[in-house]
Amino acid sequence: MWKIVVGFVLFAALSMYVIIVAGDKADMGGEKHGADAVHAPEPASSAAAPAATAAPASAPAAPASAQ
């Protein structure tokens, strides 16, 4: 029984330490949906880069002697 009490005290102390260190940066609001959710926009260049560099399959290959 005493092990449960000691474990609870240690867990509570660790939790309080993390909350105090995080200060007002900790978001304790839970899961967000809709307009409340803040998502960083993904850069457009990373999504478009693979499509821009891929050659279409139907395009004929340029001969090596054309250079």
Buried (B, 14 or more C-beta within 10 A) or exposed (E): EEEEEEEEEEEEEEEEEEEEEEEEEEEEEEEEEEEEEEEEEEEEEEEEEEEEEEEEEEEEEEEEEEE
